[in-house]
Amino acid sequence: MNSTSGISRGISDLSEWIDEANSHLPPEAATWARLAKITEEAGEVVAAHIGATGQNPRKGVTHTRADVEAELLDVALTALAALE
């Protein structure tokens, strides 16, 4: 198995896991939940960036560049799972 098919299988497995956890929802609601999750994750990217750059003087620097990168990967994975 090459790395691309392994990643694809992982995303497919993740999507199946999400579907199972949300099986109580009507299909349309499950789709909306997945799409809303992308926005939630994008908000976490912004929060991490604000924290990494110290833009909130009340809190100061609360995150690192690695935190921002991890949140960006969460957005990408969440979008790929929704696409699946």
PyMOL Python script that loads the backbone (N, CA, C, O; Angstrom):
from pymol import cmd

cmd.read_pdbstr("""\
ATOM      1  N   MET A   1       0.849  -1.173   0.000  1.00  0.00           N
ATOM      2  CA  MET A   1       0.000   0.000   0.000  1.00  0.00           C
ATOM      3  C   MET A   1       0.896   1.238   0.000  1.00  0.00           C
ATOM      4  O   MET A   1       1.806   1.354   0.821  1.00  0.00           O
ATOM      5  N   ASN A   2       0.635   2.151  -0.915  1.00  0.00           N
ATOM      6  CA  ASN A   2       1.423   3.387  -0.908  1.00  0.00           C
ATOM      7  C   ASN A   2       0.816   4.370   0.080  1.00  0.00           C
ATOM      8  O   ASN A   2      -0.292   4.171   0.580  1.00  0.00           O
ATOM      9  N   SER A   3       1.568   5.443   0.354  1.00  0.00           N
ATOM     10  CA  SER A   3       1.122   6.384   1.391  1.00  0.00           C
ATOM     11  C   SER A   3      -0.181   7.079   1.014  1.00  0.00           C
ATOM     12  O   SER A   3      -0.974   7.407   1.897  1.00  0.00           O
ATOM     13  N   THR A   4      -0.422   7.313  -0.275  1.00  0.00           N
ATOM     14  CA  THR A   4      -1.655   7.969  -0.698  1.00  0.00           C
ATOM     15  C   THR A   4      -2.864   7.102  -0.398  1.00  0.00           C
ATOM     16  O   THR A   4      -3.876   7.601   0.095  1.00  0.00           O
ATOM     17  N   SER A   5      -2.773   5.815  -0.687  1.00  0.00           N
ATOM     18  CA  SER A   5      -3.913   4.946  -0.401  1.00  0.00           C
ATOM     19  C   SER A   5      -4.089   4.764   1.101  1.00  0.00           C
ATOM     20  O   SER A   5      -5.212   4.576   1.569  1.00  0.00           O
ATOM     21  N   GLY A   6      -2.999   4.816   1.864  1.00  0.00           N
ATOM     22  CA  GLY A   6      -3.098   4.744   3.323  1.00  0.00           C
ATOM     23  C   GLY A   6      -3.803   5.955   3.895  1.00  0.00           C
ATOM     24  O   GLY A   6      -4.624   5.833   4.805  1.00  0.00           O
ATOM     25  N   ILE A   7      -3.484   7.126   3.364  1.00  0.00           N
ATOM     26  CA  ILE A   7      -4.148   8.362   3.810  1.00  0.00           C
ATOM     27  C   ILE A   7      -5.625   8.309   3.442  1.00  0.00           C
ATOM     28  O   ILE A   7      -6.489   8.662   4.245  1.00  0.00           O
ATOM     29  N   SER A   8      -5.904   7.868   2.225  1.00  0.00           N
ATOM     30  CA  SER A   8      -7.285   7.767   1.773  1.00  0.00           C
ATOM     31  C   SER A   8      -8.071   6.811   2.659  1.00  0.00           C
ATOM     32  O   SER A   8      -9.213   7.094   3.020  1.00  0.00           O
ATOM     33  N   ARG A   9      -7.467   5.686   3.008  1.00  0.00           N
ATOM     34  CA  ARG A   9      -8.135   4.717   3.888  1.00  0.00           C
ATOM     35  C   ARG A   9      -8.373   5.327   5.267  1.00  0.00           C
ATOM     36  O   ARG A   9      -9.429   5.129   5.868  1.00  0.00           O
ATOM     37  N   GLY A  10      -7.383   6.070   5.762  1.00  0.00           N
ATOM     38  CA  GLY A  10      -7.536   6.721   7.060  1.00  0.00           C
ATOM     39  C   GLY A  10      -8.671   7.723   7.076  1.00  0.00           C
ATOM     40  O   GLY A  10      -9.428   7.793   8.045  1.00  0.00           O
ATOM     41  N   ILE A  11      -8.796   8.500   6.010  1.00  0.00           N
ATOM     42  CA  ILE A  11      -9.885   9.486   5.916  1.00  0.00           C
ATOM     43  C   ILE A  11     -11.222   8.765   5.813  1.00  0.00           C
ATOM     44  O   ILE A  11     -12.208   9.182   6.421  1.00  0.00           O
ATOM     45  N   SER A  12     -11.251   7.691   5.050  1.00  0.00           N
ATOM     46  CA  SER A  12     -12.477   6.905   4.929  1.00  0.00           C
ATOM     47  C   SER A  12     -12.875   6.311   6.277  1.00  0.00           C
ATOM     48  O   SER A  12     -14.050   6.327   6.643  1.00  0.00           O
ATOM     49  N   ASP A  13     -11.898   5.788   7.015  1.00  0.00           N
ATOM     50  CA  ASP A  13     -12.173   5.243   8.349  1.00  0.00           C
ATOM     51  C   ASP A  13     -12.694   6.328   9.287  1.00  0.00           C
ATOM     52  O   ASP A  13     -13.632   6.100  10.050  1.00  0.00           O
ATOM     53  N   LEU A  14     -12.078   7.511   9.227  1.00  0.00           N
ATOM     54  CA  LEU A  14     -12.517   8.636  10.050  1.00  0.00           C
ATOM     55  C   LEU A  14     -13.955   9.013   9.713  1.00  0.00           C
ATOM     56  O   LEU A  14     -14.766   9.254  10.607  1.00  0.00           O
ATOM     57  N   SER A  15     -14.265   9.063   8.429  1.00  0.00           N
ATOM     58  CA  SER A  15     -15.607   9.424   7.987  1.00  0.00           C
ATOM     59  C   SER A  15     -16.633   8.403   8.481  1.00  0.00           C
ATOM     60  O   SER A  15     -17.719   8.775   8.926  1.00  0.00           O
ATOM     61  N   GLU A  16     -16.290   7.131   8.405  1.00  0.00           N
ATOM     62  CA  GLU A  16     -17.193   6.083   8.885  1.00  0.00           C
ATOM     63  C   GLU A  16     -17.424   6.217  10.391  1.00  0.00           C
ATOM     64  O   GLU A  16     -18.545   6.040  10.867  1.00  0.00           O
ATOM     65  N   TRP A  17     -16.367   6.528  11.136  1.00  0.00           N
ATOM     66  CA  TRP A  17     -16.466   6.695  12.583  1.00  0.00           C
ATOM     67  C   TRP A  17     -17.400   7.860  12.926  1.00  0.00           C
ATOM     68  O   TRP A  17     -18.228   7.761  13.832  1.00  0.00           O
ATOM     69  N   ILE A  18     -17.250   8.974  12.179  1.00  0.00           N
ATOM     70  CA  ILE A  18     -18.122  10.134  12.390  1.00  0.00           C
ATOM     71  C   ILE A  18     -19.566   9.777  12.058  1.00  0.00           C
ATOM     72  O   ILE A  18     -20.482  10.142  12.796  1.00  0.00           O
ATOM     73  N   ASP A  19     -19.776   9.063  10.948  1.00  0.00           N
ATOM     74  CA  ASP A  19     -21.133   8.651  10.568  1.00  0.00           C
ATOM     75  C   ASP A  19     -21.777   7.789  11.651  1.00  0.00           C
ATOM     76  O   ASP A  19     -22.949   7.970  11.982  1.00  0.00           O
ATOM     77  N   GLU A  20     -21.012   6.858  12.194  1.00  0.00           N
ATOM     78  CA  GLU A  20     -21.541   5.978  13.243  1.00  0.00           C
ATOM     79  C   GLU A  20     -21.925   6.789  14.484  1.00  0.00           C
ATOM     80  O   GLU A  20     -22.968   6.543  15.090  1.00  0.00           O
ATOM     81  N   ALA A  21     -21.090   7.745  14.856  1.00  0.00           N
ATOM     82  CA  ALA A  21     -21.361   8.555  16.047  1.00  0.00           C
ATOM     83  C   ALA A  21     -22.571   9.460  15.854  1.00  0.00           C
ATOM     84  O   ALA A  21     -23.225   9.848  16.822  1.00  0.00           O
ATOM     85  N   ASN A  22     -22.863   9.793  14.607  1.00  0.00           N
ATOM     86  CA  ASN A  22     -23.979  10.694  14.314  1.00  0.00           C
ATOM     87  C   ASN A  22     -25.140   9.970  13.648  1.00  0.00           C
ATOM     88  O   ASN A  22     -25.963  10.600  12.984  1.00  0.00           O
ATOM     89  N   SER A  23     -25.214   8.669  13.816  1.00  0.00           N
ATOM     90  CA  SER A  23     -26.260   7.888  13.147  1.00  0.00           C
ATOM     91  C   SER A  23     -27.667   8.256  13.630  1.00  0.00           C
ATOM     92  O   SER A  23     -28.653   7.943  12.964  1.00  0.00           O
ATOM     93  N   HIS A  24     -27.758   8.914  14.777  1.00  0.00           N
ATOM     94  CA  HIS A  24     -29.056   9.336  15.298  1.00  0.00           C
ATOM     95  C   HIS A  24     -29.599  10.564  14.562  1.00  0.00           C
ATOM     96  O   HIS A  24     -30.773  10.906  14.702  1.00  0.00           O
ATOM     97  N   LEU A  25     -28.750  11.217  13.787  1.00  0.00           N
ATOM     98  CA  LEU A  25     -29.167  12.426  13.070  1.00  0.00           C
ATOM     99  C   LEU A  25     -29.733  12.074  11.698  1.00  0.00           C
ATOM    100  O   LEU A  25     -29.285  11.114  11.071  1.00  0.00           O
ATOM    101  N   PRO A  26     -30.707  12.839  11.231  1.00  0.00           N
ATOM    102  CA  PRO A  26     -31.128  12.683   9.842  1.00  0.00           C
ATOM    103  C   PRO A  26     -29.947  13.012   8.923  1.00  0.00           C
ATOM    104  O   PRO A  26     -29.104  13.827   9.297  1.00  0.00           O
ATOM    105  N   PRO A  27     -29.859  12.413   7.747  1.00  0.00           N
ATOM    106  CA  PRO A  27     -28.716  12.637   6.863  1.00  0.00           C
ATOM    107  C   PRO A  27     -28.407  14.106   6.587  1.00  0.00           C
ATOM    108  O   PRO A  27     -27.241  14.501   6.568  1.00  0.00           O
ATOM    109  N   GLU A  28     -29.434  14.907   6.375  1.00  0.00           N
ATOM    110  CA  GLU A  28     -29.201  16.328   6.083  1.00  0.00           C
ATOM    111  C   GLU A  28     -28.588  17.045   7.288  1.00  0.00           C
ATOM    112  O   GLU A  28     -27.719  17.902   7.125  1.00  0.00           O
ATOM    113  N   ALA A  29     -29.035  16.699   8.482  1.00  0.00           N
ATOM    114  CA  ALA A  29     -28.471  17.298   9.697  1.00  0.00           C
ATOM    115  C   ALA A  29     -27.027  16.870   9.894  1.00  0.00           C
ATOM    116  O   ALA A  29     -26.198  17.668  10.333  1.00  0.00           O
ATOM    117  N   ALA A  30     -26.718  15.626   9.574  1.00  0.00           N
ATOM    118  CA  ALA A  30     -25.345  15.139   9.693  1.00  0.00           C
ATOM    119  C   ALA A  30     -24.425  15.895   8.733  1.00  0.00           C
ATOM    120  O   ALA A  30     -23.292  16.226   9.080  1.00  0.00           O
ATOM    121  N   THR A  31     -24.921  16.162   7.526  1.00  0.00           N
ATOM    122  CA  THR A  31     -24.130  16.932   6.555  1.00  0.00           C
ATOM    123  C   THR A  31     -23.878  18.342   7.077  1.00  0.00           C
ATOM    124  O   THR A  31     -22.752  18.835   7.011  1.00  0.00           O
ATOM    125  N   TRP A  32     -24.917  18.991   7.594  1.00  0.00           N
ATOM    126  CA  TRP A  32     -24.751  20.340   8.145  1.00  0.00           C
ATOM    127  C   TRP A  32     -23.782  20.338   9.316  1.00  0.00           C
ATOM    128  O   TRP A  32     -22.996  21.273   9.469  1.00  0.00           O
ATOM    129  N   ALA A  33     -23.827  19.307  10.139  1.00  0.00           N
ATOM    130  CA  ALA A  33     -22.916  19.226  11.288  1.00  0.00           C
ATOM    131  C   ALA A  33     -21.469  19.132  10.821  1.00  0.00           C
ATOM    132  O   ALA A  33     -20.586  19.770  11.395  1.00  0.00           O
ATOM    133  N   ARG A  34     -21.226  18.342   9.787  1.00  0.00           N
ATOM    134  CA  ARG A  34     -19.856  18.225   9.266  1.00  0.00           C
ATOM    135  C   ARG A  34     -19.367  19.553   8.698  1.00  0.00           C
ATOM    136  O   ARG A  34     -18.218  19.939   8.914  1.00  0.00           O
ATOM    137  N   LEU A  35     -20.227  20.241   7.981  1.00  0.00           N
ATOM    138  CA  LEU A  35     -19.830  21.527   7.400  1.00  0.00           C
ATOM    139  C   LEU A  35     -19.606  22.574   8.483  1.00  0.00           C
ATOM    140  O   LEU A  35     -18.671  23.369   8.392  1.00  0.00           O
ATOM    141  N   ALA A  36     -20.443  22.581   9.496  1.00  0.00           N
ATOM    142  CA  ALA A  36     -20.272  23.522  10.604  1.00  0.00           C
ATOM    143  C   ALA A  36     -18.970  23.241  11.356  1.00  0.00           C
ATOM    144  O   ALA A  36     -18.330  24.167  11.853  1.00  0.00           O
ATOM    145  N   LYS A  37     -18.581  21.980  11.439  1.00  0.00           N
ATOM    146  CA  LYS A  37     -17.349  21.615  12.138  1.00  0.00           C
ATOM    147  C   LYS A  37     -16.133  22.241  11.453  1.00  0.00           C
ATOM    148  O   LYS A  37     -15.167  22.598  12.129  1.00  0.00           O
ATOM    149  N   ILE A  38     -16.160  22.378  10.153  1.00  0.00           N
ATOM    150  CA  ILE A  38     -15.052  23.022   9.432  1.00  0.00           C
ATOM    151  C   ILE A  38     -14.904  24.465   9.915  1.00  0.00           C
ATOM    152  O   ILE A  38     -13.791  24.930  10.165  1.00  0.00           O
ATOM    153  N   THR A  39     -16.018  25.162  10.045  1.00  0.00           N
ATOM    154  CA  THR A  39     -15.991  26.553  10.517  1.00  0.00           C
ATOM    155  C   THR A  39     -15.488  26.627  11.950  1.00  0.00           C
ATOM    156  O   THR A  39     -14.713  27.520  12.293  1.00  0.00           O
ATOM    157  N   GLU A  40     -15.921  25.703  12.782  1.00  0.00           N
ATOM    158  CA  GLU A  40     -15.445  25.680  14.165  1.00  0.00           C
ATOM    159  C   GLU A  40     -13.923  25.518  14.204  1.00  0.00           C
ATOM    160  O   GLU A  40     -13.235  26.227  14.938  1.00  0.00           O
ATOM    161  N   GLU A  41     -13.411  24.590  13.415  1.00  0.00           N
ATOM    162  CA  GLU A  41     -11.962  24.359  13.382  1.00  0.00           C
ATOM    163  C   GLU A  41     -11.221  25.587  12.844  1.00  0.00           C
ATOM    164  O   GLU A  41     -10.136  25.916  13.323  1.00  0.00           O
ATOM    165  N   ALA A  42     -11.803  26.261  11.853  1.00  0.00           N
ATOM    166  CA  ALA A  42     -11.173  27.471  11.316  1.00  0.00           C
ATOM    167  C   ALA A  42     -11.092  28.552  12.390  1.00  0.00           C
ATOM    168  O   ALA A  42     -10.113  29.295  12.454  1.00  0.00           O
ATOM    169  N   GLY A  43     -12.108  28.639  13.224  1.00  0.00           N
ATOM    170  CA  GLY A  43     -12.066  29.584  14.341  1.00  0.00           C
ATOM    171  C   GLY A  43     -10.932  29.277  15.305  1.00  0.00           C
ATOM    172  O   GLY A  43     -10.330  30.188  15.874  1.00  0.00           O
ATOM    173  N   GLU A  44     -10.643  28.001  15.487  1.00  0.00           N
ATOM    174  CA  GLU A  44      -9.540  27.618  16.360  1.00  0.00           C
ATOM    175  C   GLU A  44      -8.187  28.009  15.755  1.00  0.00           C
ATOM    176  O   GLU A  44      -7.245  28.308  16.489  1.00  0.00           O
ATOM    177  N   VAL A  45      -8.089  28.007  14.429  1.00  0.00           N
ATOM    178  CA  VAL A  45      -6.863  28.488  13.770  1.00  0.00           C
ATOM    179  C   VAL A  45      -6.654  29.959  14.103  1.00  0.00           C
ATOM    180  O   VAL A  45      -5.555  30.368  14.477  1.00  0.00           O
ATOM    181  N   VAL A  46      -7.703  30.746  13.965  1.00  0.00           N
ATOM    182  CA  VAL A  46      -7.615  32.178  14.239  1.00  0.00           C
ATOM    183  C   VAL A  46      -7.251  32.413  15.712  1.00  0.00           C
ATOM    184  O   VAL A  46      -6.400  33.249  16.014  1.00  0.00           O
ATOM    185  N   ALA A  47      -7.885  31.689  16.612  1.00  0.00           N
ATOM    186  CA  ALA A  47      -7.583  31.845  18.037  1.00  0.00           C
ATOM    187  C   ALA A  47      -6.123  31.496  18.328  1.00  0.00           C
ATOM    188  O   ALA A  47      -5.461  32.182  19.107  1.00  0.00           O
ATOM    189  N   ALA A  48      -5.624  30.431  17.703  1.00  0.00           N
ATOM    190  CA  ALA A  48      -4.223  30.043  17.907  1.00  0.00           C
ATOM    191  C   ALA A  48      -3.275  31.098  17.343  1.00  0.00           C
ATOM    192  O   ALA A  48      -2.242  31.390  17.946  1.00  0.00           O
ATOM    193  N   HIS A  49      -3.619  31.668  16.197  1.00  0.00           N
ATOM    194  CA  HIS A  49      -2.773  32.700  15.599  1.00  0.00           C
ATOM    195  C   HIS A  49      -2.748  33.957  16.485  1.00  0.00           C
ATOM    196  O   HIS A  49      -1.694  34.551  16.708  1.00  0.00           O
ATOM    197  N   ILE A  50      -3.915  34.342  16.976  1.00  0.00           N
ATOM    198  CA  ILE A  50      -3.973  35.490  17.887  1.00  0.00           C
ATOM    199  C   ILE A  50      -3.104  35.206  19.112  1.00  0.00           C
ATOM    200  O   ILE A  50      -2.357  36.072  19.566  1.00  0.00           O
ATOM    201  N   GLY A  51      -3.207  33.996  19.636  1.00  0.00           N
ATOM    202  CA  GLY A  51      -2.405  33.621  20.796  1.00  0.00           C
ATOM    203  C   GLY A  51      -0.923  33.537  20.503  1.00  0.00           C
ATOM    204  O   GLY A  51      -0.102  33.866  21.359  1.00  0.00           O
ATOM    205  N   ALA A  52      -0.567  33.100  19.305  1.00  0.00           N
ATOM    206  CA  ALA A  52       0.848  32.969  18.943  1.00  0.00           C
ATOM    207  C   ALA A  52       1.507  34.321  18.696  1.00  0.00           C
ATOM    208  O   ALA A  52       2.718  34.468  18.863  1.00  0.00           O
ATOM    209  N   THR A  53       0.716  35.296  18.302  1.00  0.00           N
ATOM    210  CA  THR A  53       1.266  36.622  18.005  1.00  0.00           C
ATOM    211  C   THR A  53       1.034  37.611  19.145  1.00  0.00           C
ATOM    212  O   THR A  53       1.456  38.765  19.063  1.00  0.00           O
ATOM    213  N   GLY A  54       0.371  37.167  20.197  1.00  0.00           N
ATOM    214  CA  GLY A  54       0.147  38.031  21.349  1.00  0.00           C
ATOM    215  C   GLY A  54      -0.758  39.208  21.066  1.00  0.00           C
ATOM    216  O   GLY A  54      -0.603  40.263  21.680  1.00  0.00           O
ATOM    217  N   GLN A  55      -1.704  39.054  20.149  1.00  0.00           N
ATOM    218  CA  GLN A  55      -2.568  40.166  19.767  1.00  0.00           C
ATOM    219  C   GLN A  55      -3.586  40.546  20.829  1.00  0.00           C
ATOM    220  O   GLN A  55      -4.180  41.621  20.752  1.00  0.00           O
ATOM    221  N   ASN A  56      -3.797  39.694  21.808  1.00  0.00           N
ATOM    222  CA  ASN A  56      -4.711  40.031  22.895  1.00  0.00           C
ATOM    223  C   ASN A  56      -3.859  40.448  24.091  1.00  0.00           C
ATOM    224  O   ASN A  56      -3.286  39.594  24.767  1.00  0.00           O
ATOM    225  N   PRO A  57      -3.768  41.759  24.360  1.00  0.00           N
ATOM    226  CA  PRO A  57      -2.882  42.228  25.427  1.00  0.00           C
ATOM    227  C   PRO A  57      -3.262  41.700  26.810  1.00  0.00           C
ATOM    228  O   PRO A  57      -2.414  41.628  27.698  1.00  0.00           O
ATOM    229  N   ARG A  58      -4.509  41.338  26.994  1.00  0.00           N
ATOM    230  CA  ARG A  58      -4.941  40.806  28.280  1.00  0.00           C
ATOM    231  C   ARG A  58      -4.361  39.409  28.521  1.00  0.00           C
ATOM    232  O   ARG A  58      -4.080  39.043  29.662  1.00  0.00           O
ATOM    233  N   LYS A  59      -4.182  38.634  27.453  1.00  0.00           N
ATOM    234  CA  LYS A  59      -3.694  37.265  27.591  1.00  0.00           C
ATOM    235  C   LYS A  59      -2.220  37.114  27.231  1.00  0.00           C
ATOM    236  O   LYS A  59      -1.542  36.229  27.754  1.00  0.00           O
ATOM    237  N   GLY A  60      -1.724  37.965  26.348  1.00  0.00           N
ATOM    238  CA  GLY A  60      -0.334  37.831  25.908  1.00  0.00           C
ATOM    239  C   GLY A  60      -0.164  36.651  24.953  1.00  0.00           C
ATOM    240  O   GLY A  60      -1.114  36.242  24.287  1.00  0.00           O
ATOM    241  N   VAL A  61       1.039  36.114  24.892  1.00  0.00           N
ATOM    242  CA  VAL A  61       1.334  34.985  24.003  1.00  0.00           C
ATOM    243  C   VAL A  61       0.889  33.701  24.705  1.00  0.00           C
ATOM    244  O   VAL A  61       1.389  33.359  25.777  1.00  0.00           O
ATOM    245  N   THR A  62      -0.046  33.010  24.091  1.00  0.00           N
ATOM    246  CA  THR A  62      -0.625  31.803  24.689  1.00  0.00           C
ATOM    247  C   THR A  62      -0.461  30.560  23.819  1.00  0.00           C
ATOM    248  O   THR A  62      -0.722  29.445  24.273  1.00  0.00           O
ATOM    249  N   HIS A  63      -0.031  30.746  22.574  1.00  0.00           N
ATOM    250  CA  HIS A  63       0.115  29.631  21.641  1.00  0.00           C
ATOM    251  C   HIS A  63       1.463  29.743  20.934  1.00  0.00           C
ATOM    252  O   HIS A  63       2.179  30.735  21.074  1.00  0.00           O
ATOM    253  N   THR A  64       1.785  28.709  20.179  1.00  0.00           N
ATOM    254  CA  THR A  64       3.010  28.686  19.378  1.00  0.00           C
ATOM    255  C   THR A  64       2.653  28.549  17.907  1.00  0.00           C
ATOM    256  O   THR A  64       1.505  28.295  17.541  1.00  0.00           O
ATOM    257  N   ARG A  65       3.664  28.724  17.081  1.00  0.00           N
ATOM    258  CA  ARG A  65       3.477  28.512  15.637  1.00  0.00           C
ATOM    259  C   ARG A  65       3.043  27.060  15.385  1.00  0.00           C
ATOM    260  O   ARG A  65       2.239  26.796  14.492  1.00  0.00           O
ATOM    261  N   ALA A  66       3.575  26.133  16.169  1.00  0.00           N
ATOM    262  CA  ALA A  66       3.191  24.719  16.028  1.00  0.00           C
ATOM    263  C   ALA A  66       1.704  24.518  16.330  1.00  0.00           C
ATOM    264  O   ALA A  66       1.048  23.683  15.707  1.00  0.00           O
ATOM    265  N   ASP A  67       1.177  25.288  17.289  1.00  0.00           N
ATOM    266  CA  ASP A  67      -0.257  25.212  17.579  1.00  0.00           C
ATOM    267  C   ASP A  67      -1.083  25.657  16.376  1.00  0.00           C
ATOM    268  O   ASP A  67      -2.098  25.042  16.049  1.00  0.00           O
ATOM    269  N   VAL A  68      -0.645  26.718  15.729  1.00  0.00           N
ATOM    270  CA  VAL A  68      -1.342  27.214  14.533  1.00  0.00           C
ATOM    271  C   VAL A  68      -1.298  26.154  13.443  1.00  0.00           C
ATOM    272  O   VAL A  68      -2.314  25.875  12.807  1.00  0.00           O
ATOM    273  N   GLU A  69      -0.136  25.566  13.225  1.00  0.00           N
ATOM    274  CA  GLU A  69      -0.002  24.526  12.201  1.00  0.00           C
ATOM    275  C   GLU A  69      -0.890  23.329  12.514  1.00  0.00           C
ATOM    276  O   GLU A  69      -1.524  22.779  11.614  1.00  0.00           O
ATOM    277  N   ALA A  70      -0.944  22.924  13.768  1.00  0.00           N
ATOM    278  CA  ALA A  70      -1.793  21.791  14.152  1.00  0.00           C
ATOM    279  C   ALA A  70      -3.266  22.102  13.899  1.00  0.00           C
ATOM    280  O   ALA A  70      -4.017  21.240  13.443  1.00  0.00           O
ATOM    281  N   GLU A  71      -3.671  23.324  14.192  1.00  0.00           N
ATOM    282  CA  GLU A  71      -5.064  23.712  13.952  1.00  0.00           C
ATOM    283  C   GLU A  71      -5.377  23.750  12.452  1.00  0.00           C
ATOM    284  O   GLU A  71      -6.473  23.376  12.033  1.00  0.00           O
ATOM    285  N   LEU A  72      -4.412  24.201  11.653  1.00  0.00           N
ATOM    286  CA  LEU A  72      -4.613  24.183  10.200  1.00  0.00           C
ATOM    287  C   LEU A  72      -4.787  22.761   9.687  1.00  0.00           C
ATOM    288  O   LEU A  72      -5.611  22.508   8.808  1.00  0.00           O
ATOM    289  N   LEU A  73      -4.016  21.841  10.231  1.00  0.00           N
ATOM    290  CA  LEU A  73      -4.167  20.440   9.842  1.00  0.00           C
ATOM    291  C   LEU A  73      -5.526  19.902  10.266  1.00  0.00           C
ATOM    292  O   LEU A  73      -6.126  19.104   9.546  1.00  0.00           O
ATOM    293  N   ASP A  74      -6.023  20.329  11.431  1.00  0.00           N
ATOM    294  CA  ASP A  74      -7.372  19.935  11.854  1.00  0.00           C
ATOM    295  C   ASP A  74      -8.416  20.407  10.842  1.00  0.00           C
ATOM    296  O   ASP A  74      -9.339  19.666  10.505  1.00  0.00           O
ATOM    297  N   VAL A  75      -8.266  21.643  10.358  1.00  0.00           N
ATOM    298  CA  VAL A  75      -9.211  22.169   9.355  1.00  0.00           C
ATOM    299  C   VAL A  75      -9.156  21.306   8.092  1.00  0.00           C
ATOM    300  O   VAL A  75     -10.192  20.917   7.554  1.00  0.00           O
ATOM    301  N   ALA A  76      -7.942  21.012   7.626  1.00  0.00           N
ATOM    302  CA  ALA A  76      -7.798  20.221   6.404  1.00  0.00           C
ATOM    303  C   ALA A  76      -8.400  18.839   6.570  1.00  0.00           C
ATOM    304  O   ALA A  76      -9.121  18.368   5.690  1.00  0.00           O
ATOM    305  N   LEU A  77      -8.115  18.189   7.678  1.00  0.00           N
ATOM    306  CA  LEU A  77      -8.649  16.839   7.903  1.00  0.00           C
ATOM    307  C   LEU A  77     -10.168  16.857   8.040  1.00  0.00           C
ATOM    308  O   LEU A  77     -10.852  15.969   7.531  1.00  0.00           O
ATOM    309  N   THR A  78     -10.690  17.859   8.720  1.00  0.00           N
ATOM    310  CA  THR A  78     -12.131  17.982   8.873  1.00  0.00           C
ATOM    311  C   THR A  78     -12.806  18.193   7.527  1.00  0.00           C
ATOM    312  O   THR A  78     -13.865  17.623   7.263  1.00  0.00           O
ATOM    313  N   ALA A  79     -12.193  19.012   6.673  1.00  0.00           N
ATOM    314  CA  ALA A  79     -12.754  19.251   5.330  1.00  0.00           C
ATOM    315  C   ALA A  79     -12.678  17.980   4.491  1.00  0.00           C
ATOM    316  O   ALA A  79     -13.629  17.659   3.778  1.00  0.00           O
ATOM    317  N   LEU A  80     -11.576  17.259   4.561  1.00  0.00           N
ATOM    318  CA  LEU A  80     -11.452  16.009   3.799  1.00  0.00           C
ATOM    319  C   LEU A  80     -12.470  14.974   4.272  1.00  0.00           C
ATOM    320  O   LEU A  80     -13.048  14.253   3.458  1.00  0.00           O
ATOM    321  N   ALA A  81     -12.689  14.899   5.577  1.00  0.00           N
ATOM    322  CA  ALA A  81     -13.687  13.961   6.100  1.00  0.00           C
ATOM    323  C   ALA A  81     -15.091  14.347   5.637  1.00  0.00           C
ATOM    324  O   ALA A  81     -15.907  13.479   5.328  1.00  0.00           O
ATOM    325  N   ALA A  82     -15.370  15.649   5.590  1.00  0.00           N
ATOM    326  CA  ALA A  82     -16.672  16.100   5.088  1.00  0.00           C
ATOM    327  C   ALA A  82     -16.829  15.782   3.612  1.00  0.00           C
ATOM    328  O   ALA A  82     -17.915  15.414   3.164  1.00  0.00           O
ATOM    329  N   LEU A  83     -15.765  15.921   2.866  1.00  0.00           N
ATOM    330  CA  LEU A  83     -15.795  15.610   1.432  1.00  0.00           C
ATOM    331  C   LEU A  83     -16.055  14.130   1.213  1.00  0.00           C
ATOM    332  O   LEU A  83     -16.793  13.747   0.306  1.00  0.00           O
ATOM    333  N   GLU A  84     -15.455  13.317   2.035  1.00  0.00           N
ATOM    334  CA  GLU A  84     -15.619  11.870   1.937  1.00  0.00           C
ATOM    335  C   GLU A  84     -17.087  11.501   2.045  1.00  0.00           C
ATOM    336  O   GLU A  84     -17.433  10.321   1.985  1.00  0.00           O
TER     337      GLU A  84
END
""", "prot")
cmd.dss("prot")
cmd.show_as("cartoon", "prot")
cmd.util.cbc("prot")
cmd.orient("prot")
